[in-house]
Amino acid sequence: MIRRSVLLSAPVRLAALMLVLLFVATGCHRGTKGKNPDEGLPVEQLYEKSHKLMEGGNWSGAESSFRRLVAQYPYGPYTEQAMIESAYAQYKAGKHDDAVSSIDRFIRTYPTHRNIAYLYYLRGLANGNRDTVFLRRVWSLDPSRRDLSAPRQAYADFTIVTERYPNSRYAADARQRMIVLRDVFAQHELDNALYYLRRQAWVSAAGRANYLLETYPQSAFQYDAVATLAEAYTHLDNKPLADDARRVLELNQPDHPWLQGKWPKYPWMVRKLNPFAGEKSASTGQRNATINRK
């Protein structure tokens, strides 16, 4: 009986051994096939490979490659540069939320880094474009008609660049972008004033126009605000203030259409059928602002 059980168990042991060998061989094959080709590369070579991907415009590939570099080499100058360039690749790929998160992590980790001015500048660029890529490309939406929280954060980022790092290579461009953003904020206030003007809420319209002039002086929309005051005060029968506004307009922008009774000219009502378009601005300042900045 003992000899028979031994004979019967031998084939079983052989089959089990073959299964084990098959499993090991399969596992080794899979491990070799799925191995990361970048694993074990020196940090210099891995950085060069990632950087070339970015130079070629392969933003997604560059971001992934930089991420692998940081995972393999979490410290050192190449790692710091990889983190910076990864954030730039995210920005160029339109992944603005990811870019802002990456920049925030870098600033927290390296607050005194030699390129910290660039990081604030890049964060300003990313914040200025958040939530706008699809909508502006497809529908050509007016930037003043969206949520302004991200552009206001962008303005704060550019302010940091100009005030803390005024001699950096990014300060001059940051100042120009702040001017553009101020015009966006000013147009937002003007659109609110025109909203009240259209609905014959004259006091509210004048209040918004005055707020625009006080908060954003010298904006591209200042004379539209003056015209709003002239229109509102005329309907309020406040002749002295209406005449003052008219004189300012005649002196500084004599070709403003309000002086010919042609402003504000509201957009065609059918435009409202587009749920994404909203109410197009009746302002004239955007045209003037574009000309002045050329």
LUMGUFI-281689 format. One record per residue (C-alpha): residue in three letters; x, y, z. Coordinates in nm, 2 decimals, m for minus. Each point is the difference from the previous one (the first is absolute). Layout:
BEGIN
+-----+--------+--------+--------+
: res :     c1 :     c2 :     c3 :
+-----+--------+--------+--------+
: ala :      X :      Y :      Z :
...
+-----+--------+--------+--------+
//
This chain:
BEGIN
+-----+--------+--------+--------+
: res :     c1 :     c2 :     c3 :
+-----+--------+--------+--------+
: met :   0.00 :   0.00 :   0.00 :
: ile :   0.28 :   0.24 :   0.08 :
: arg :   0.19 :  m0.08 :  m0.32 :
: arg :  m0.32 :   0.06 :  m0.21 :
: ser :  m0.07 :   0.34 :   0.16 :
: val :   0.35 :   0.11 :  m0.08 :
: leu :  m0.04 :  m0.11 :  m0.36 :
: leu :  m0.33 :   0.19 :  m0.03 :
: ser :   0.14 :   0.32 :   0.15 :
: ala :   0.30 :   0.02 :  m0.24 :
: pro :  m0.20 :   0.12 :  m0.30 :
: val :  m0.18 :   0.25 :   0.22 :
: arg :   0.33 :   0.14 :   0.13 :
: leu :   0.13 :   0.02 :  m0.36 :
: ala :  m0.30 :   0.19 :  m0.12 :
: ala :   0.02 :   0.24 :   0.29 :
: leu :   0.37 :   0.06 :  m0.07 :
: met :  m0.08 :   0.08 :  m0.37 :
: leu :  m0.27 :   0.24 :   0.11 :
: val :   0.25 :   0.18 :   0.23 :
: leu :   0.26 :   0.03 :  m0.28 :
: leu :  m0.26 :   0.13 :  m0.25 :
: phe :  m0.12 :   0.26 :   0.25 :
: val :   0.35 :   0.12 :   0.07 :
: ala :   0.09 :   0.02 :  m0.37 :
: thr :  m0.32 :   0.19 :  m0.07 :
: gly :   0.07 :   0.24 :   0.28 :
: cys :   0.36 :   0.06 :  m0.11 :
: his :  m0.12 :   0.07 :  m0.36 :
: arg :  m0.26 :   0.25 :   0.12 :
: gly :   0.25 :   0.17 :   0.23 :
: thr :   0.25 :   0.05 :  m0.29 :
: lys :  m0.27 :   0.11 :  m0.24 :
: gly :  m0.14 :   0.27 :   0.24 :
: lys :   0.33 :   0.14 :   0.12 :
: asn :   0.04 :   0.37 :  m0.03 :
: pro :   0.27 :   0.08 :  m0.25 :
: asp :   0.10 :   0.31 :   0.19 :
: glu :   0.05 :  m0.18 :   0.32 :
: gly :   0.36 :   0.01 :   0.11 :
: leu :   0.10 :   0.28 :  m0.25 :
: pro :   0.23 :   0.26 :   0.15 :
: val :  m0.18 :   0.31 :   0.10 :
: glu :   0.19 :   0.21 :  m0.26 :
: gln :  m0.12 :  m0.23 :  m0.29 :
: leu :  m0.35 :  m0.02 :   0.13 :
: tyr :  m0.02 :   0.38 :   0.03 :
: glu :   0.14 :   0.05 :  m0.36 :
: lys :  m0.26 :  m0.25 :  m0.13 :
: ser :  m0.28 :   0.19 :   0.17 :
: his :   0.12 :   0.33 :  m0.10 :
: lys :   0.02 :  m0.10 :  m0.37 :
: leu :  m0.36 :  m0.12 :   0.02 :
: met :  m0.10 :   0.34 :   0.12 :
: glu :   0.21 :   0.18 :  m0.26 :
: gly :  m0.19 :  m0.21 :  m0.26 :
: gly :  m0.33 :   0.12 :   0.13 :
: asn :  m0.09 :  m0.34 :   0.14 :
: trp :  m0.14 :   0.15 :   0.32 :
: ser :  m0.18 :  m0.31 :   0.13 :
: gly :   0.31 :  m0.22 :  m0.06 :
: ala :   0.23 :   0.25 :   0.16 :
: glu :  m0.22 :   0.03 :   0.31 :
: ser :  m0.01 :  m0.38 :   0.04 :
: ser :   0.38 :  m0.02 :  m0.05 :
: phe :   0.07 :   0.27 :   0.25 :
: arg :  m0.23 :  m0.17 :   0.25 :
: arg :   0.20 :  m0.32 :  m0.03 :
: leu :   0.32 :   0.20 :   0.05 :
: val :  m0.14 :   0.15 :   0.32 :
: ala :  m0.11 :  m0.34 :   0.12 :
: gln :   0.34 :  m0.16 :  m0.05 :
: tyr :   0.21 :   0.29 :   0.11 :
: pro :  m0.21 :   0.20 :   0.26 :
: tyr :   0.28 :   0.25 :   0.09 :
: gly :   0.26 :   0.20 :  m0.19 :
: pro :   0.03 :   0.28 :  m0.26 :
: tyr :  m0.13 :  m0.21 :  m0.28 :
: thr :  m0.30 :  m0.09 :   0.20 :
: glu :  m0.08 :   0.36 :   0.08 :
: gln :   0.03 :   0.10 :  m0.37 :
: ala :  m0.21 :  m0.30 :  m0.10 :
: met :  m0.28 :   0.12 :   0.24 :
: ile :   0.01 :   0.35 :  m0.16 :
: glu :  m0.01 :  m0.13 :  m0.35 :
: ser :  m0.27 :  m0.25 :   0.08 :
: ala :  m0.22 :   0.29 :   0.12 :
: tyr :   0.08 :   0.19 :  m0.33 :
: ala :  m0.09 :  m0.31 :  m0.20 :
: gln :  m0.33 :  m0.03 :   0.18 :
: tyr :  m0.07 :   0.37 :  m0.07 :
: lys :   0.08 :  m0.04 :  m0.37 :
: ala :  m0.22 :  m0.31 :  m0.02 :
: gly :  m0.30 :   0.20 :   0.13 :
: lys :   0.00 :  m0.18 :   0.34 :
: his :  m0.01 :   0.33 :   0.19 :
: asp :  m0.14 :  m0.14 :   0.33 :
: asp :   0.28 :  m0.26 :   0.00 :
: ala :   0.26 :   0.26 :  m0.07 :
: val :  m0.12 :   0.22 :   0.28 :
: ser :   0.01 :  m0.29 :   0.24 :
: ser :   0.35 :  m0.10 :  m0.11 :
: ile :   0.12 :   0.36 :   0.04 :
: asp :  m0.16 :   0.03 :   0.35 :
: arg :   0.19 :  m0.31 :   0.11 :
: phe :   0.32 :   0.13 :  m0.13 :
: ile :  m0.03 :   0.33 :   0.17 :
: arg :  m0.08 :  m0.16 :   0.33 :
: thr :   0.30 :  m0.23 :  m0.04 :
: tyr :   0.25 :   0.25 :  m0.14 :
: pro :  m0.12 :   0.35 :   0.11 :
: thr :   0.34 :   0.16 :  m0.05 :
: his :   0.09 :  m0.18 :  m0.33 :
: arg :   0.20 :   0.21 :  m0.25 :
: asn :  m0.29 :  m0.04 :  m0.26 :
: ile :  m0.28 :   0.09 :   0.24 :
: ala :  m0.09 :   0.31 :  m0.20 :
: tyr :  m0.06 :  m0.21 :  m0.30 :
: leu :  m0.22 :  m0.24 :   0.20 :
: tyr :  m0.23 :   0.29 :   0.11 :
: tyr :   0.00 :   0.13 :  m0.36 :
: leu :  m0.10 :  m0.34 :  m0.13 :
: arg :  m0.27 :  m0.03 :   0.26 :
: gly :  m0.14 :   0.33 :  m0.12 :
: leu :  m0.01 :  m0.13 :  m0.36 :
: ala :  m0.17 :  m0.32 :   0.11 :
: asn :  m0.25 :   0.18 :   0.23 :
: gly :  m0.08 :   0.25 :  m0.28 :
: asn :  m0.10 :  m0.29 :  m0.23 :
: arg :  m0.18 :  m0.23 :   0.24 :
: asp :  m0.35 :  m0.11 :  m0.12 :
: thr :   0.03 :   0.19 :  m0.32 :
: val :   0.17 :  m0.22 :  m0.26 :
: phe :  m0.30 :  m0.19 :  m0.13 :
: leu :  m0.26 :   0.28 :   0.04 :
: arg :   0.21 :   0.27 :  m0.16 :
: arg :   0.12 :  m0.21 :  m0.29 :
: val :  m0.34 :  m0.14 :  m0.08 :
: trp :  m0.23 :   0.29 :   0.08 :
: ser :   0.24 :   0.30 :   0.00 :
: leu :  m0.14 :   0.11 :   0.34 :
: asp :   0.08 :   0.34 :   0.13 :
: pro :   0.24 :  m0.06 :   0.30 :
: ser :  m0.17 :   0.27 :   0.21 :
: arg :  m0.32 :  m0.22 :   0.00 :
: arg :   0.14 :  m0.29 :   0.19 :
: asp :   0.08 :  m0.06 :   0.36 :
: leu :   0.28 :   0.24 :   0.08 :
: ser :   0.15 :  m0.18 :   0.31 :
: ala :   0.28 :  m0.17 :  m0.20 :
: pro :   0.09 :   0.32 :  m0.20 :
: arg :   0.01 :   0.19 :   0.33 :
: gln :   0.24 :  m0.27 :   0.14 :
: ala :   0.21 :   0.05 :  m0.32 :
: tyr :   0.01 :   0.37 :   0.07 :
: ala :   0.12 :  m0.07 :   0.35 :
: asp :   0.27 :  m0.23 :  m0.14 :
: phe :   0.12 :   0.26 :  m0.24 :
: thr :   0.00 :   0.26 :   0.28 :
: ile :   0.24 :  m0.23 :   0.20 :
: val :   0.23 :  m0.01 :  m0.30 :
: thr :   0.01 :   0.37 :  m0.05 :
: glu :   0.02 :   0.10 :   0.37 :
: arg :   0.23 :  m0.27 :   0.14 :
: tyr :   0.21 :  m0.06 :  m0.31 :
: pro :  m0.01 :   0.33 :  m0.19 :
: asn :   0.34 :  m0.07 :  m0.17 :
: ser :  m0.09 :  m0.34 :  m0.12 :
: arg :  m0.03 :  m0.07 :  m0.37 :
: tyr :  m0.37 :  m0.07 :   0.05 :
: ala :  m0.10 :   0.32 :   0.17 :
: ala :  m0.05 :   0.21 :  m0.31 :
: asp :  m0.23 :  m0.25 :  m0.17 :
: ala :  m0.19 :  m0.05 :   0.33 :
: arg :  m0.07 :   0.37 :   0.01 :
: gln :  m0.15 :  m0.01 :  m0.35 :
: arg :  m0.21 :  m0.30 :   0.09 :
: met :  m0.13 :   0.19 :   0.31 :
: ile :  m0.11 :   0.28 :  m0.23 :
: val :  m0.20 :  m0.24 :  m0.21 :
: leu :  m0.15 :  m0.16 :   0.31 :
: arg :  m0.10 :   0.34 :   0.14 :
: asp :  m0.19 :   0.06 :  m0.33 :
: val :  m0.18 :  m0.33 :   0.04 :
: phe :  m0.11 :   0.09 :   0.35 :
: ala :  m0.10 :   0.35 :  m0.11 :
: gln :  m0.21 :  m0.14 :  m0.29 :
: his :  m0.17 :  m0.23 :   0.25 :
: glu :  m0.10 :   0.30 :   0.21 :
: leu :  m0.11 :   0.19 :  m0.32 :
: asp :  m0.21 :  m0.30 :  m0.11 :
: asn :  m0.18 :   0.01 :   0.34 :
: ala :  m0.06 :   0.38 :  m0.04 :
: leu :  m0.14 :  m0.06 :  m0.35 :
: tyr :  m0.22 :  m0.27 :   0.13 :
: tyr :  m0.16 :   0.25 :   0.25 :
: leu :  m0.01 :   0.27 :  m0.27 :
: arg :  m0.19 :  m0.23 :  m0.23 :
: arg :  m0.26 :  m0.07 :   0.27 :
: gln :  m0.03 :   0.37 :   0.09 :
: ala :   0.16 :  m0.05 :   0.34 :
: trp :   0.17 :   0.34 :  m0.03 :
: val :   0.14 :   0.03 :   0.35 :
: ser :   0.15 :  m0.35 :  m0.01 :
: ala :   0.15 :   0.07 :  m0.34 :
: ala :   0.16 :   0.32 :   0.12 :
: gly :   0.13 :  m0.18 :   0.31 :
: arg :   0.17 :  m0.27 :  m0.20 :
: ala :   0.15 :   0.25 :  m0.24 :
: asn :   0.14 :   0.21 :   0.29 :
: tyr :   0.15 :  m0.32 :   0.15 :
: leu :   0.17 :  m0.08 :  m0.33 :
: leu :   0.16 :   0.35 :  m0.02 :
: glu :   0.12 :  m0.01 :   0.36 :
: thr :   0.13 :  m0.36 :   0.00 :
: tyr :   0.14 :  m0.03 :  m0.35 :
: pro :   0.12 :   0.35 :  m0.10 :
: gln :   0.15 :   0.04 :  m0.35 :
: ser :  m0.16 :  m0.33 :  m0.11 :
: ala :  m0.10 :  m0.05 :  m0.36 :
: phe :  m0.37 :   0.04 :   0.11 :
: gln :   0.02 :   0.32 :   0.20 :
: tyr :  m0.18 :   0.21 :  m0.27 :
: asp :  m0.27 :  m0.26 :  m0.04 :
: ala :  m0.04 :   0.04 :   0.38 :
: val :  m0.03 :   0.38 :  m0.05 :
: ala :  m0.25 :  m0.04 :  m0.27 :
: thr :  m0.20 :  m0.23 :   0.23 :
: leu :   0.00 :   0.27 :   0.26 :
: ala :  m0.12 :   0.26 :  m0.25 :
: glu :  m0.28 :  m0.23 :  m0.11 :
: ala :  m0.10 :  m0.09 :   0.35 :
: tyr :   0.01 :   0.36 :   0.13 :
: thr :  m0.20 :   0.12 :  m0.30 :
: his :  m0.28 :  m0.24 :   0.09 :
: leu :   0.02 :   0.10 :   0.36 :
: asp :  m0.04 :   0.37 :  m0.10 :
: asn :   0.33 :   0.08 :   0.17 :
: lys :   0.11 :   0.26 :  m0.25 :
: pro :   0.32 :   0.12 :   0.17 :
: leu :   0.14 :  m0.35 :   0.02 :
: ala :  m0.12 :  m0.09 :  m0.34 :
: asp :   0.16 :   0.31 :  m0.15 :
: asp :   0.33 :  m0.07 :   0.18 :
: ala :   0.01 :  m0.35 :  m0.14 :
: arg :  m0.07 :   0.13 :  m0.35 :
: arg :   0.28 :   0.25 :   0.02 :
: val :   0.25 :  m0.26 :   0.12 :
: leu :  m0.11 :  m0.22 :  m0.29 :
: glu :   0.02 :   0.28 :  m0.26 :
: leu :   0.35 :   0.10 :   0.12 :
: asn :   0.15 :  m0.35 :   0.02 :
: gln :  m0.18 :  m0.21 :  m0.25 :
: pro :  m0.20 :   0.23 :  m0.24 :
: asp :  m0.07 :  m0.29 :  m0.23 :
: his :  m0.18 :  m0.21 :   0.26 :
: pro :  m0.33 :  m0.12 :  m0.15 :
: trp :  m0.20 :   0.12 :   0.30 :
: leu :   0.05 :   0.36 :  m0.10 :
: gln :  m0.18 :  m0.09 :  m0.33 :
: gly :  m0.28 :  m0.18 :   0.18 :
: lys :   0.12 :  m0.34 :  m0.12 :
: trp :   0.11 :  m0.16 :   0.32 :
: pro :  m0.05 :  m0.23 :   0.17 :
: lys :  m0.10 :  m0.22 :  m0.30 :
: tyr :  m0.11 :  m0.33 :   0.14 :
: pro :   0.06 :  m0.32 :  m0.18 :
: trp :  m0.26 :  m0.19 :  m0.20 :
: met :  m0.25 :  m0.17 :   0.22 :
: val :   0.03 :  m0.33 :  m0.20 :
: arg :   0.35 :  m0.03 :   0.15 :
: lys :  m0.17 :  m0.10 :   0.33 :
: leu :  m0.10 :  m0.33 :  m0.17 :
: asn :   0.36 :  m0.11 :   0.04 :
: pro :   0.01 :  m0.12 :   0.37 :
: phe :   0.38 :   0.04 :   0.01 :
: ala :   0.02 :   0.35 :  m0.15 :
: gly :  m0.18 :   0.20 :   0.26 :
: glu :  m0.05 :   0.36 :  m0.07 :
: lys :   0.26 :   0.15 :  m0.22 :
: ser :   0.16 :   0.32 :   0.13 :
: ala :  m0.11 :   0.33 :  m0.14 :
: ser :   0.33 :   0.16 :   0.10 :
: thr :   0.23 :   0.17 :  m0.24 :
: gly :   0.32 :  m0.01 :   0.22 :
: gln :   0.11 :  m0.35 :  m0.11 :
: arg :   0.07 :   0.13 :  m0.35 :
: asn :   0.19 :   0.29 :   0.14 :
: ala :   0.20 :  m0.21 :   0.24 :
: thr :   0.11 :  m0.24 :  m0.28 :
: ile :   0.12 :   0.30 :  m0.21 :
: asn :   0.19 :   0.16 :   0.29 :
: arg :   0.18 :  m0.32 :   0.09 :
: lys :   0.14 :  m0.07 :  m0.35 :
+-----+--------+--------+--------+
//
